[in-house]
Amino acid sequence: MIESLLGSKNAERALIYIFSREEGYAREIASYYGADLKSIQLQLDKFEKSGVLISRSVGRTRPYVFNPRYPFLAELKALLEKALSFYSVKEQEELTMNRRRPRAKGKSL
């Protein structure tokens, strides 16, 4: 949708994923989209160097979030929200369903 503005499909994927789930790390994003891990890592590094994203170390994992000090953050989020509205309903639900813990044993679906 906005890959021409961002330069690549993986750049769009990374930002949309982090926008919809509020944080994400490279392997998680790459496995969600079935994309190459290295290309997602390069996009996340590019956005971190430009100040759009920030990251921290949690063990061996490096989760990324939007930089609250980025001057165009409100405009970028508005653009991503508009782009996400053009995704299919099914894809929107899959992106926003942020379930990270396993289901409790014996719990019904």
N, C-alpha and C positions, 0 to 999 in steps of 0.2 A: 504494500500500500504506500508506504513512505520511504521505501528503500532507495529511490532515486535522490531523495533529499539527504539521506544519511550515508549514502555511498555503497551500501551492500545489504543484502537480505539478512545476513547474520547480525548486522548492527541493529536493524529493526527488531529482529527476534530478541536480542538481548535486552533492549530497552523496553519492549512491550512486556516481556516476561517479568522484569524487575518492577515495572509500573503496576502490573496487575497483582503481583504477589508481595510487593514492597521490599523484597530482597531476593537474591539468588546468587548461586555460584556457578562457575563455568561448566563443570561436569553435569550438574542438574539441568542447566539450560540446554546443553548439547544433547543430552539423552532425551529430553522432552521433545525436541524438534527433530531428533535423528540427524543432527548436524555434526560436522567435524569439530572435535574438542579444541584443537589448536586455533582454528579460525574464530571460535567464540572467545577463547582466551585473548587473542590479539585484539578483538573488538573491545572487550572489557578493559584491557590495558590502555587502549587508545582513549576510551572515555574517561578513565581515571586520570591519565596525564593531562587531558584537557579540562579537568575539573568538574565534569558532569556527574561522575560517580566517585564514591569513596569506598574503601574496603578496610577490613580488619582481619586479623588472624584468629581463627578459632580452631586450635589444634593444627591439623594439616589442611583445613578448609579455609578458603578466603571468600566470605560472602560480601557481595557488593550491594550498596544502597545508593539512592540519589543523594548528592551533596546538597544539604540545606542552604549552603552559602552560594550556590551557583546562581549568578544574576538572572538567568533566563529560565529558572526552574518552573515557575508558574506557567510560562508560555509553552515550555517543552511538555509538561504534563497535560496541558490542554490539547496540544497536538496529538499526543499519544492516546488520550482519551477519545478524541475524535476518530483516530485511526482504528482503535479497538472497537468502536461502535460499528464499523463496516465489516468486521469479522463475522463469521457465521455464529449463530446463537450457541451451537454446540461447542465451538472453539472458545467462545467467551466464557462459557461455564467451566470448561476444562482448565482454562488459564486462571480463573479466579478461585477454583476449588484448591485451597492451600492446605492439604492434609499431609502432615509430615510424620506423625506418630502412627505406629501400627494400631490396628483395631484391638480392643480388649478381647481376651480369650473368652469364647462363648457368647459374645455379644451378637445379636441379630443384625442383619443388614437393614 
